[in-house]
């Protein structure tokens, strides 16, 4: 089984509570205007990685609290992600999963594996980014329409809302500058141009 990914960051403090292993999936039909991850839209881009290899990378990364899965659109690869989450949770790691779809839409119209994936994470964050509802005051979300679903007690609601949004800037070995996290990334891009 494979997962088509855009990129991975093995340890990040900007994508949820504690140190997190972060996976960006590749391919997105939603294509929110002003999306900060437009490089994840193309279905023909990305890199296919064996799930066994990805699970090994996660299990051998030290000092992580959990994984965060973003897009692209993760719900386009529900069977692979459901399997990944099932394996990772056995290691007592927490899982945060984002989607541009809404919980209600997936619960009503989702495929068998999309519905299974919907119930898999500890924290599920839904909704597309909507520019005229931009709001960085809440953890990990960029617009007011996005919702949190605490699916288990692994991530405690009262602790989660104490998290402050952060942005990480990384210089990659190929010379590219990568920015991740939540905040006004467009302003930062203007500063570093």
C-alpha positions in Angstrom: 0.0 0.0 0.0 1.2 3.5 -0.9 0.5 7.1 0.0 1.1 10.0 -2.4 2.8 12.8 -0.4 4.0 16.3 -1.0 6.4 16.5 1.8 7.3 15.4 5.4 8.7 17.2 8.3 10.0 14.7 10.9 9.7 17.1 13.9 7.7 20.3 14.1 6.4 22.3 17.0 4.1 24.3 14.8 1.6 21.7 13.7 -0.1 20.7 17.0 0.8 20.0 20.6 4.4 18.9 21.3 6.8 17.7 18.6 4.9 16.2 15.7 5.8 14.2 12.6 4.0 16.1 9.8 2.7 14.7 6.5 1.3 16.7 3.6 -0.6 14.6 1.1 -0.6 15.4 -2.6 -3.6 16.3 -4.7 -6.6 18.5 -3.9 -9.8 19.2 -5.8 -11.1 21.8 -3.4 -8.3 24.4 -4.3 -9.3 27.1 -1.8 -8.5 30.6 -3.1 -5.5 32.0 -1.2 -4.4 28.5 -0.1 -1.0 28.5 1.4 -0.3 24.9 0.1 -0.9 25.3 -3.6 2.0 23.1 -4.4 -0.1 20.2 -3.0 -2.9 20.6 -5.5 -1.5 18.8 -8.5 -2.6 15.1 -8.6 0.3 14.2 -10.8 3.0 15.6 -8.6 4.3 14.4 -5.3 6.1 11.2 -4.3 4.6 7.8 -3.7 5.9 6.3 -0.5 5.3 2.7 0.8 3.2 2.8 4.0 5.6 0.4 5.6 8.5 2.8 4.9 6.5 5.8 6.3 5.4 3.8 9.4 9.1 2.9 10.0 10.1 6.6 9.7 7.5 7.6 12.2 8.3 4.8 14.7 12.0 5.6 14.6 11.6 9.4 15.0 12.5 10.2 18.6 10.6 12.5 20.9 7.4 13.0 19.0 4.0 13.3 20.6 2.1 12.4 17.5 1.5 12.9 13.8 -0.4 15.7 11.9 -1.8 15.0 8.4 -2.6 17.9 6.1 -3.1 18.4 2.4 -3.6 18.6 -0.3 -6.7 16.7 0.6 -6.1 13.7 2.9 -9.6 12.2 2.2 -8.6 11.4 -1.3 -6.4 8.6 0.1 -8.6 7.3 2.8 -7.8 3.6 2.8 -4.0 4.2 3.1 -4.4 6.9 5.8 -6.8 4.8 7.8 -4.3 2.0 7.8 -1.4 4.4 8.7 -3.4 5.9 11.6 -4.4 2.4 12.9 -0.7 1.4 13.0 0.5 4.6 14.5 -2.0 4.7 17.3 -0.6 1.3 18.5 2.6 3.3 19.4 0.5 5.6 21.7 1.0 8.6 19.3 -1.8 11.2 18.9 -3.2 11.9 15.4 -4.4 15.3 14.1 -6.1 15.1 10.7 -7.2 18.1 8.5 -9.6 18.2 5.6 -11.1 20.9 3.4 -14.4 19.0 3.4 -16.8 19.3 6.3 -17.5 16.6 8.9 -21.2 16.6 7.9 -20.4 16.2 4.2 -18.0 13.3 4.8 -20.3 11.6 7.3 -23.2 11.8 4.9 -21.6 11.4 1.5 -18.2 9.7 2.2 -17.1 6.4 0.9 -16.7 3.4 3.2 -13.0 4.2 3.8 -13.6 8.0 4.1 -16.1 7.3 6.9 -13.6 5.0 8.6 -10.9 7.6 8.3 -13.3 10.2 9.7 -13.4 8.3 12.9 -9.7 7.5 13.1 -7.9 10.6 14.4 -7.8 12.0 18.0 -8.5 15.5 16.6 -10.2 16.2 13.4 -10.2 19.7 11.9 -12.6 20.4 9.0 -13.5 23.0 6.5 -12.0 24.9 3.6 -9.9 28.0 4.1 -12.2 31.0 3.4 -10.2 34.3 2.9 -13.0 36.6 4.0 -13.3 34.7 7.3 -9.5 34.7 7.9 -8.8 34.3 11.6 -5.5 33.2 13.2 -6.7 33.6 16.8 -7.5 29.9 17.2 -4.9 27.1 17.2 -4.1 25.6 13.8 -7.0 27.1 11.8 -6.9 29.9 9.3 -10.6 30.9 9.0 -13.6 31.1 11.4 -15.6 28.4 9.5 -13.2 25.6 10.4 -14.2 23.3 13.2 -12.6 21.1 15.8 -13.8 17.6 16.6 -12.1 16.0 19.6 -12.6 12.3 18.8 -10.8 10.9 21.8 -9.4 12.1 25.1 -5.8 11.7 23.8 -5.7 15.5 22.9 -7.5 17.3 25.7 -9.6 20.2 24.6 -8.6 22.5 27.6 -4.9 21.9 26.9 -5.3 22.3 23.1 -6.8 25.8 23.3 -3.8 27.0 25.2 -1.6 26.4 22.1 -0.4 29.5 20.4 0.0 29.5 16.6 3.6 29.3 15.4 5.4 29.5 12.1 8.6 27.6 11.3 11.0 28.7 8.6 13.4 26.1 7.3 16.2 26.3 4.8 16.2 23.1 2.8 19.3 21.3 1.5 18.3 22.3 -2.1 18.4 26.0 -1.1 14.6 26.4 -0.9 13.0 28.2 2.0 10.0 26.3 3.4 7.4 27.8 5.8 5.0 25.8 7.8 2.6 26.4 10.7 -0.3 28.8 11.1 -0.2 32.5 10.8 -0.2 35.1 8.1 2.3 33.3 5.9 1.7 35.7 3.0 3.2 38.6 5.0 6.2 36.5 5.9 6.7 35.5 2.3 6.8 39.2 1.4 9.4 39.9 4.0 11.8 37.1 2.9 11.5 37.8 -0.9 
